Amino acid sequence: MFAVLKTGGKQYKVQAGDVLRVEKLAANAGDKVQFNEILMIGGDAPAVGAPFVAGAAVQAEVIDQIKADKVIHYVKRRRKHSSQRTKGHRQQLTLLRVTDILASGADTSGVALATGTAEARRSAHGSEGAAPAAKPAAKKAAKPAAAKAEKPAKAAEGADDLKKLSGVGPALEKKLHEAGVTTFAQIASWTEADIAEFDDKLSFHGRIEREGWVDQAKELSK
């Protein structure tokens, strides 16, 4: 029996015992996870989903959290003082071994659902912020425009103009302020782990490395 599962925006055809690499999951080595987005089950009783096969699942054991081979990206800008830059990136992945394919009964298996790291962070933030959701309306009714006028001044106090970074506009600058990033010095000190965290947290999709924010921030913070 084989199955076609979907995870991390990709599709994989797997059988029991297969070892595969998928987009990073929120799990530790040795954990058992279950994929419920099954597009097709093959074998003696094949089934095709619409879009997913009801009750079907693929279970796997996490072997390790790894990184893909480094990808080198060379950028050269014409007519900009002949500037050039070489960047490297290693995609974070999870190494899995498929242990079982379930044609039915996925909802009663008791195995944890395989969740991506970005999705896990979003769900965690959502659960924390769900209770006080009704409070903002009361605050707006009690405090008129005077309170709103104070917010921009507080955000700008002691902060650098992050819009000087390539690709950063007012909306993106506001997101960075909300994440606690207000100065070039903070961005200049980011490590690869920090870059990956902010890529997931703010849905930048590689923009930090692509635009060379860290190098720009080092120059601007001098």
N, C-alpha and C positions, 0 to 999 in steps of 0.2 A: 504494500500500500504506500502511496505517496500523497503529498498534499502541497498545495501552492498557498503560501501565507504572505501576508502584507505587513511590513513594519518599517518605520523610518522612511516612508514614501517609496519603498522598493518592494519587489515581489521575489520570492525565493521558492524554488521547487525542492522539497526535502523528503527524506525517508528516515526511518529510525536508524540511529547510529551516525548520521551525517554530522560533520563539524562545519560550522559556517560563521562568518563574521557579519554582524549587523550594526546599524547605528547604535551608539552607546545607550545602554539601558540603566535604569536606576536599580541596580542589584549588585550583590557582592559575589565573589568566587564561591562556588558551592551551592548557591541558591538555585531553587527550581522555579521556573517561570512558565507561563502559559500564554500562547498567542491565540486570540479568539477571532481575529480577522482572517478567515480561511476562505479563499476564493474558489478552491476546487479540491475535491477528494477523488483520488484515482485508485483503481484496483478492481476487485470483483464486483463491487457495487459503487460505481462512480457517481459523483454528485457535483453539480456546478452551482455556485451561489448566485444570488441576485440582490446585492452584489456578493454577500457572504453566505456560506453554508450554515444554516441554523443548527446550533448545538455542537458544531465541529470545533476542534482545537488541536494545536500542536504544543506538546510539552517539551521543555529542554532544560538542561542543566548549564549554569554559567561556569565556564572554565576559568576565564580571566578577563580583566579589563585591559585592553591593549591600545596601541596607536598604529595607524597605517604608515606606510613608507612616506618619507618626507617628499613633498612636492615643491619644486623650486620654480618660482615665478619671477621672471626678469622683466622689469618695466623701464622703458626709456621714453621720455617725453621730448618731442621735437619742439623747437622754438620756445623752450622754457629753460634757457641757459644750459641746454644739453644735460639736464638732470637725469639720473638713472638710479635704479634701486633694485636690489635682489631680495626677494622675500621667500621664506619657507613656511610650510604648513604641514602638520601631521594630524589627520582626522582621528578623533577618538572613537574606538569601536569596542564591541563586546564579543568575545569568542564563546560560542555555544556548542553543545553537543545535543542533538535531538534524541530524546529518550522514548517518546511515544506519540502516536497520532490517534486522536479520538474522532470517530465519525459522529458521535453523539455524547450527550451527558457532560458537556464542558462546564455548564453552570453549577454542577454538583461535585466537581473534581476536588475542590478545596485548594487548588494551586494558585499562587499569587499571579495576577495579571502582569504581563510584561509591559512596562511603561518606560518611555524615553525620559531622559533627565530633564529636558525642558518642560515636558508635559507634567512631570512630577512636581517641578517647582511651581508651575501655574496652579495646579490643583491644591498645593499646600498653601499658597497665598490666598486662593479663593476661599478655602475653608476657614482661614484665620479671619478674613475680612467679611465673612457672610453675616455674622451676628450684628455688628454695628452698622449695617447698611442703611437703617432707617434714620440715623442721626444727622446726616448732612442736611436734610430738609429742614429740621428744626433749627439748626444753626443759621441757615440762610434766612429764615423768617425772623430770628431774633437779632441778627447783626446785618445791617444794610451795607451799602457800598463802601463804607469807611474801612471795614475789615479787608475787603478785596484790594483796596488801594495799597495796603501795607505789604501784601505778599511779594510783588515784584521787587520792592526795595530790599526785603529780607533775603530774597534769592540772590540779588546782585551784590549784596554787601560782602566785600572781601573776595569776590569771585573774579576769575579771569573771563575774558570774552572768548568762550569756547567756539564761537562761530568762526574764529580764525582758522580752525582746523578744516581741512578739505572735506567737503560733503556734509558739514554740520550747519544746519539752519536753526531758526528759532525753536521749532518744534522738537528737534533732536537735542538741542541744548537744554530745553526744559526737562526732557526725559533723563538726561545725565544729572541735572541738578536734583531731581527726585530720587535718583539712585545714590546721591551723596557725593557725586563727582563735580567739583566746582573750580578746580585749578588745573593748570597745565602740569604742575609738579606731580599731581596724583597720577595722571595718565602716563607721564614719562617714567614712572616707577612700576608700571604694570608688568607682570610676568606673563608667560604663556598661559598659566592657569587663570590669571585675572582676565586675560583677553577672551579665553573660552567661556568664562563665567558671564561676562558682559555680553558676549555674542548671544548666549542663550537667554539671559535675563531681559535684554532689550530687543531681541529678535533682529540683530544686526546682520546676520548671515554672512560673516566674514568681512564686513565693511572695515573693521578696525585695522586688520592687516592689509586689506586691499588699498585703503587710503593712506596707510602709513602714519597713523595718529601718534604712535609712540615716538617715532623719530621727529615728527613735527612738534610735538609737545616739548621734547628736549630742547629744541632750538628756541621755541617761544618762551620757555621758562628761564632762559639765561638772562 
